[in-house]
Amino acid sequence: MHGIKRVCIFLHAHHYSYHPPLIVLPLYLRHSKYADVVYSLAESDIVEIKEGTSSIFCEQHVLRMNASFHAVQLSHSPEISKKRRKHIRLKKSMTLPDDTLEYWGFFLLKGATVALKVCSRFDGSRILVVKGERNLKTCGLQAAAEQFIKNHAKSSLAETILTLKSNHTARKRRDLVLDRKINHGGTALNYTDEPSDSVSSFENSLLTCYDGQILLAQSFPPSSQCHNVKFLENGTHMIMRHDATADGYYYYIFYSDNDLVSNDINAIFDIHKPTFQYSRREGSRDCVNSTTCVFPIRLFLRRNGHRGGANEGWD
């Protein structure tokens, strides 16, 4: 990267004076908006790499991975395959104390479908499906959870918070794009001083937090046989279906309003995801079976992105 050199060329080309703000602002953008981006990939995934790059601030696009991969720099926009779809099945088990939540998040392309089987052992289990940002907002619930830990360090609920907090730690400098692997986290807390009001207060706070983003809010009936996901694999059970109408981050938030017992919740996700397809045309560049790929970026070039993955072609 030769950011300073490119900034000077950019300013000179537009006949700007070299005033400090005109120098500082581009350099700030280079190290904030165009900072390194980390992607989490599974084997055979194909992902479009566009974030953190600019034809003004960047001379090269460098991709690194802790395993060998193939990458292609395209001179044209990639396409979504109309025939090939990737099927992912996830089996999840949770135990939620009263007024706690746990979520699973996915990045879904438009056209993806999700079929969810879910059961709970006791009454009071509910689910919210929310379309959110890369990092799910918690509306201050995380800060309240940390304060609860300080005040009740030896309680079992504080231990639950610590466990969930370790799965939900945000990365401030190098942002994590959860494009293929799942985003898992949660917040466990009683943030009201009156136990009799905690149920309605907790749920109302969730609905307020995600107001305008909720795609589904639903409870599901309990079953005394809901001990693990094997119960869902046998017989007919409640299935919720969701079609992604736009690219984005979708979160499935499970929570429990049962002040008598901790609730066991089991879920099976069947996700059918569209896949990218691409063809090599004039101007495309390949990097095959490498842990580091470097692609040049021409000044003022309109970029359509890279295709990267553990395998070439489709999934």
N, C-alpha and C positions, 0 to 999 in steps of 0.2 A: 504494500500500500504506500502511495506517495501522496497523501491527502493534502499537504501544504502546497506542493507543486501544482496540483490540480486546482486548488482554490485560487491560486494566483493567476493561472491561465483563464479560469472562469471569470475572475474580476476584470482582467485585462480585455478579454473578449467583449465584455459588456461596458467598457470604458468607465469603470467605477474607480473612485479614489480609494487609496488604501487607508481608510479610516479604521480605527480599532474595532468598532462594532461589526464592520463588514468582514473582518478577519476572525473575530472571536465567535460570532454566531455560526459560521460554517464549521469551525473546528468543534464547537459544542455539539452540533448535529452529528458530526462524524463519530463522536465518542458517546453519543446517547442513542439517537434514532438509528444510526448505522453501526452500532456496536455489534460484537459477535453474538450470534444466535445459536442456541443449542437445540437440536432436534432429537427426539427419542424415537428410535426405529426398531422394528422387529424384522427378522429375516424375511426376505421377499417383498418388503414394502417398497412402494414407489411414491416419492413425495416431491412436490414442487418447491424449490428453494428460491425464494425471492426476497425474503426479509433481510434487512441489514446490508443491502447492497445499493450502490448508486454509481452511475456512470460519471458523475462529477467528482465524488470523493474517493472512489475506489478505482485502482488500476487493474487489480486482479480479484477474482473470486476464488477463495481457497476453501476447500471442503476437506475435513479430516474426520476419521472414524476409527474406533478401536477394533475394527475388523475390516476385511477387504470388501470393497463395494464397486459398483459400476456407476458412472455418471455421464450424462450427455448434456452439453450446452446446445440449446436449440435456437434456431433463428426464426422460429415461428411459435405460435401458441399451441400448447398441447391440447389434446382432446380427451373427453371422457368416453370410455368404451360403452357402447350400448348393449353389448352381449355379455362381457365378462364381469362377474361380480365376485367379491371375496366374502366368504362366510367365516364369521368368528363366533365361537360359543364360549361364554364366560359363566362360571359357576361361583357364586358368592354367598358366604354365610356371615351373618352379623348378630351380635348380641347388644341390644341397646337398652340402657337404663332409661328411666322416665325422663322425658324432656331432653333427649339427646338426638343427634342426627349423624348419619354417615352417608357419604355420596360417592358416586362413581361417574366420571365424566369422560366423554368421547368427542373427538373431532369427527364430524360426519359431513360428507359431501352431499349436495342436493341429490335426492333420489335414493338415498340410503334408507333401509327399513330396519326397525328394531322390534322384535317380538320378545316380550318379557313375561316369564312365569314367576310368580312370587307367592309366598305364603308366610304366615306368622304363627307362632305357637299360642300367643295370647292376644287378647283384644287390644285395640288402641294403635295398631300400626297403620301408617299412612305413607304415601309417596307423592312427591312433587317432581314434575319434569320441567326443567328450566332451560331456556336458551340464554346463555350468558357469554362472558368474555373468556379469554384464555385462562385467567386465574379467577376462580369463582369468588365473588365478594361474599363476606360474612357479616357485613353491617355492624361491625364492632363486637360480634360474638366471640371472635378469637381473643380480643383484648380482655373481655370479661372472663374468658376461660383461664387466661394467664393469671388474672387477679385471684380467681378462685383457687388456683394451685398454691399461690403464696399464702392464702388464708387457711387452707385445709390441706396442707402438704401430705399428711399421712392418711387421708381418706381414700377409699377405693374409687370414688368418683374422680378424684384428682389423678389417680393412676390411669384411669380411662382417658382423661383429657390429654395426659402426657403421651399416651400411645397414639391417639389420633393426631395430636399436634406434630409428632415426628413424621407423619405421613403427609402433612399439609404445609411444611416449611416452604416459604416462598423464596425464590432466587431473585435477588435484587439486581445483580450486575449482568449475569448471563441468563436470560430468560429461557424457560423451558417450554418448548412447543409440544404439547401433548397431542400429536397428530395421529399416531398409530397405537402407542401404548396408552393404557387407561390412566385417568387422573383419579386418585383416591384420596379422600380426606374426610374430615368431620369435626364437629365441635360438640363436646359433652359438658353441659353445665346446667345448673339451676340458677338463673339470674334474677330471681324474685325472692323477696324476703317472706312472702306469705305462701306456704305450700298449697293452700286451698285454691289459690288463683294461678298456680304455675302452669297448669295445662293450657288454659285459654290464652294466657299471656305468651307462652312459648310459641304456640301455633300462630297467633295473631302477629307476633314479631316476624315469623318466617314469611307469612303472606305479605306483610308490609315490605319486608326486605326485597322480595322478588316480584313486587307488583309490576305488572306490565311485561314480565318475562315468563310467566307461568303458562305452560302449554297443557298441563294436566295436574289436577289435584284430586286424589282419590284414596279412599281407605280400602282395605281388603280384609276379608273375614278370617278369623283365627281357625286353626286346626290343631288338635292335641297331637297329631302325628307329624307335625312339621318340625322334626328334629334336625334334618339335614337336607341337602339338595336331592338325595335319592328319592325322597318323597315326591318331588316335582317331576322326576324322570319317569315315574310310573303313574298311569291313569290320566284322567282329564283334570286340568286345573285352570285357574284363572289366568288368562293371557291378555296382556295389554299390547296393542300394536301402535307403533309410531312411525310416521313417514316424515323424513327430513325434507322440508320444502325449500331450504336454503342452506348453503355451506355455513358451518358454524360449530360452536362448542355447546354440546348438550349434556346436561347434568341430571342424573337420577338421584334424588335426595330422599332417603328413607329416614323416618323418625317415628318415635313412639310416645304416646300419651297414656301411660299406664303407671300410676303411682304405687302399685302393689308389687309388681315384679319386673325384672329385666326381661325384655322381649326378644325371643329368637326369631330372626327373619332370614329366610333363604330365597335366593333369586337365581334364575338362569336367563342370561341374555343371549339371544340369537340375532346377530347383526349381519346384515347383508349389505356390503359396501361397494359402491361403484369403483372401478379401477381406471387408472390413466392408460392411454395408449399413445404411442408416438411413432413417427417415421423419420428416418434420417434424410434430410434434404441438404442442398448446397449451403455451406456456411455452418453446419453443425460440427461439433467437436466431441470426441469420445475420450473417456478415461476409464480403462478397464482393469478390474482386479487389482485395485490399489487401496492403500489406507489414506493417501493424500492426493487430491486432485486440484490442479490450478488451471483456471480458465482466464484468459485476458478479457478485459472490458474496455472497449473503445470509448473515448470521450464523446458525450452526448448520444451514445447509442441507446436506442429504445430496446430494452431487454424484455424478453418474454419468460425468462426463468430457466432453471436447470431441472432435469429429471434425475433423481438419484435413488438408488435402492440397492438391496443386497443381491438382486438378480436383474438381468437385463429383460427388457420388454415388459410384458404384463406380469401380474403377480404369479 
